[in-house]
Amino acid sequence: MIITRPRVGKFPFRRATTTLLCVVAVTLGVARAAHADDVRASNAAATSDVALPSSAPAIGSYEAGLQAAYSFALGSNAQMVTFFPRLSRVVRVLDGPAPGVVTFGVEGMFSRIFEPTHAMELGGGLLLRYRLAFPRVQPYAELEGGMLYSDLRHFDLGSRVLFTAQGAVGLQVPLWNGLAATAGYRFRHISNAGQSRSNPGLNSNLLIAGLAYAF
C-alpha cells in the first residue's frame, strides 16, 4: 500500500497568510512604540536625576513558562493544538537602552493533531531566547532544536522519530510579581533528518500565547 500526501484541505490559507502578516506587523509596531516611550521616559528620568527601576533579571535566575499554540501546516491540511512547557536560566544580560536578556534552557512539547486524522506528538529540545527588557512591552526572538515522537500515519514522514527546528518572534508583557503574558508567531520544521530515503518533512505556522514567570 502506497501512502501519498493528501491534497491541500479546506483550511483558508489565504486568510491565514493575511493573519500572520498582521501578527508580525503588530509585533513590530508595538515594539517600536514601546521603544519610543521608554526612550522618552529615560530622557525624562535623566533630566530629573531619578533612576528608573530595572526590568532586567539577574544572571543565574530562572524563568518558567507555558505556551499554547494553534498550528497549521504549509502544503497540507494538517492542524493541531500544541503545548510548550519550558524552564530556562538567564545566562547573560547585555547593556543598552533596554537590557538584552539571554536565556538558555529546555522546552517540552505535546501536540494533539485533529486534522486530517487524530494523532499525537511528544518531544522536547533546547531553547535559546533573546528578550529586550523594556519596562512595559518586551519583544523577543527564539531558536529551538529537538526531537519528537509522532504517531501521525496520514503522512509518510519516513520515521516515527523526528527532528525539529523552530524559530519564533513575539511580545512579552510584564503583569505583576515576575508574572508576564506572552504572544507571538512560531515557524516549525520537522523531518527524519535522513534516517530513510523518504524525507519529505513538514513545515507549520504556529500562533502562540501563554504565561511566563521569573524567579
C-alpha positions as CSV (number, residue, x, y, z in Angstrom):
1,M,0.0,0.0,0.0
2,I,1.5,3.4,-1.0
3,I,0.9,6.3,1.3
4,T,0.7,9.6,-0.5
5,R,0.4,13.1,0.8
6,P,-3.1,14.4,0.6
7,R,-4.2,17.4,-1.3
8,V,-4.5,20.7,0.5
9,G,-7.6,20.6,2.5
10,K,-10.2,23.3,3.2
11,F,-8.1,25.4,5.5
12,P,-8.2,29.0,4.3
13,F,-4.5,29.5,3.5
14,R,-5.0,33.0,2.0
15,R,-6.8,34.2,5.2
16,A,-4.1,32.5,7.4
17,T,-1.3,34.2,5.5
18,T,-3.0,37.6,5.9
19,T,-3.4,36.9,9.7
20,L,0.3,36.0,10.0
21,L,1.4,39.2,8.3
22,C,-0.9,41.2,10.6
23,V,0.7,39.5,13.7
24,V,4.2,40.3,12.5
25,A,3.2,43.9,11.7
26,V,1.5,44.4,15.1
27,T,4.5,42.9,16.9
28,L,6.9,45.3,15.1
29,G,4.6,48.3,15.6
30,V,4.1,47.7,19.3
31,A,7.8,47.0,19.9
32,R,8.7,50.3,18.1
33,A,6.1,52.3,20.1
34,A,7.3,50.7,23.4
35,H,10.9,51.6,22.5
36,A,9.9,55.3,21.8
37,D,8.0,55.5,25.1
38,D,10.9,54.1,27.1
39,V,13.4,56.4,25.4
40,R,11.3,59.4,26.4
41,A,10.9,58.0,29.9
42,S,14.7,57.5,30.2
43,N,15.4,61.0,29.0
44,A,12.9,62.4,31.5
45,A,14.5,60.4,34.3
46,A,18.0,61.5,33.3
47,T,16.9,65.2,33.3
48,S,15.4,64.9,36.8
49,D,18.3,62.7,38.1
50,V,15.8,60.0,39.1
51,A,16.9,56.4,38.3
52,L,14.4,54.2,36.5
53,P,13.7,50.8,38.1
54,S,15.5,48.0,36.2
55,S,13.3,45.4,34.4
56,A,16.2,43.1,33.7
57,P,16.5,39.8,35.8
58,A,19.8,38.8,37.5
59,I,22.2,36.4,35.8
60,G,21.6,33.0,37.2
61,S,17.9,33.5,37.8
62,Y,15.3,31.3,36.2
63,E,12.2,31.6,34.0
64,A,9.4,29.1,33.7
65,G,6.6,29.3,31.2
66,L,3.8,27.5,29.4
67,Q,2.5,28.4,25.9
68,A,-0.4,27.0,23.9
69,A,-0.4,27.2,20.1
70,Y,-2.7,26.6,17.2
71,S,-0.7,25.1,14.3
72,F,-1.5,24.6,10.6
73,A,0.9,23.1,8.1
74,L,2.2,24.5,4.8
75,G,1.3,22.4,1.8
76,S,-1.1,20.2,3.6
77,N,-4.2,20.4,5.8
78,A,-2.6,19.1,9.0
79,Q,-3.8,21.1,12.0
80,M,-3.1,20.7,15.7
81,V,-3.0,22.2,19.2
82,T,0.4,22.2,20.9
83,F,1.5,22.9,24.5
84,F,5.1,24.1,25.2
85,P,6.2,23.9,28.9
86,R,9.7,25.4,29.4
87,L,12.4,26.1,32.0
88,S,15.3,28.5,31.3
89,R,18.2,30.1,33.1
90,V,19.4,33.7,32.5
91,V,22.9,33.3,31.2
92,R,23.7,36.9,30.1
93,V,22.3,40.4,30.4
94,L,23.5,42.9,27.7
95,D,23.7,46.6,28.3
96,G,21.8,49.1,26.2
97,P,18.7,51.4,26.1
98,A,16.8,48.3,27.1
99,P,18.8,45.4,28.7
100,G,19.1,42.4,26.4
101,V,18.3,39.2,28.4
102,V,19.7,35.9,27.0
103,T,18.2,32.7,28.4
104,F,19.0,29.1,27.7
105,G,17.0,26.1,28.8
106,V,14.8,23.2,27.9
107,E,11.3,23.1,26.3
108,G,8.8,20.2,26.2
109,M,6.2,19.7,23.5
110,F,2.8,17.9,23.4
111,S,0.6,18.1,20.3
112,R,-2.9,16.9,19.7
113,I,-3.4,16.6,15.9
114,F,-7.1,16.8,14.9
115,E,-6.9,17.2,11.1
116,P,-6.8,15.3,8.8
117,T,-6.8,12.5,11.4
118,H,-6.4,12.2,15.2
119,A,-2.8,11.7,16.4
120,M,-0.3,13.0,18.9
121,E,3.3,14.2,19.1
122,L,5.5,14.2,22.2
123,G,9.0,15.6,22.4
124,G,11.3,18.4,23.5
125,G,14.5,20.2,22.9
126,L,16.9,23.0,23.8
127,L,15.7,26.7,23.7
128,L,17.8,29.9,23.2
129,R,15.9,33.1,23.8
130,Y,16.7,36.8,23.5
131,R,14.5,39.5,25.0
132,L,14.6,43.2,25.2
133,A,13.6,44.0,28.8
134,F,11.6,47.3,28.3
135,P,9.5,48.1,31.4
136,R,6.1,47.6,29.7
137,V,6.3,45.6,26.4
138,Q,9.3,43.3,25.7
139,P,9.9,41.9,22.2
140,Y,11.7,38.6,22.0
141,A,13.1,36.1,19.5
142,E,13.7,32.3,20.0
143,L,15.5,29.4,18.4
144,E,14.8,25.8,19.3
145,G,16.0,22.4,18.2
146,G,15.0,19.0,19.4
147,M,13.3,15.6,18.8
148,L,9.8,14.2,18.9
149,Y,7.8,11.0,18.5
150,S,4.8,11.2,16.2
151,D,2.1,8.6,15.6
152,L,0.7,10.5,12.6
153,R,0.1,7.9,9.9
154,H,-1.7,10.1,7.3
155,F,1.6,11.5,6.0
156,D,4.7,9.5,5.0
157,L,7.4,11.3,7.0
158,G,9.8,8.3,6.8
159,S,10.0,7.7,10.6
160,R,8.1,7.9,13.8
161,V,11.1,9.6,15.5
162,L,11.6,13.1,14.0
163,F,13.8,16.1,14.5
164,T,12.6,19.7,14.9
165,A,14.0,23.2,14.1
166,Q,11.9,26.2,15.2
167,G,12.1,29.9,15.3
168,A,9.8,32.4,17.0
169,V,9.2,36.1,17.5
170,G,6.7,37.8,19.8
171,L,6.0,40.1,22.7
172,Q,6.2,39.6,26.5
173,V,4.1,41.9,28.7
174,P,5.0,42.0,32.5
175,L,1.9,41.8,34.7
176,W,3.0,41.6,38.4
177,N,5.5,39.9,40.7
178,G,7.5,38.2,38.0
179,L,4.4,37.0,36.0
180,A,4.2,38.0,32.4
181,A,1.9,37.3,29.4
182,T,3.4,36.2,26.0
183,A,2.1,36.1,22.5
184,G,3.7,35.6,19.1
185,Y,4.4,33.6,15.9
186,R,6.5,30.5,15.5
187,F,7.7,28.6,12.5
188,R,8.4,24.9,12.8
189,H,10.1,22.3,10.6
190,I,10.1,18.6,11.3
191,S,11.8,15.8,9.3
192,N,13.5,12.5,9.9
193,A,17.0,14.1,9.2
194,G,17.9,11.4,6.6
195,Q,17.0,8.3,8.6
196,S,15.3,6.9,5.5
197,R,15.3,7.6,1.7
198,S,11.9,9.2,2.0
199,N,12.3,12.5,3.9
200,P,9.6,15.0,2.8
201,G,9.5,17.0,6.0
202,L,6.6,19.1,7.3
203,N,6.6,22.8,7.8
204,S,4.0,24.6,10.1
205,N,2.9,28.0,11.2
206,L,2.0,28.4,14.9
207,L,0.1,31.2,16.6
208,I,1.1,31.1,20.3
209,A,0.1,32.6,23.6
210,G,0.9,31.9,27.2
211,L,2.4,32.9,30.6
212,A,5.9,33.2,31.9
213,Y,7.2,33.5,35.5
214,A,10.6,34.8,36.6
215,F,12.1,33.6,39.9
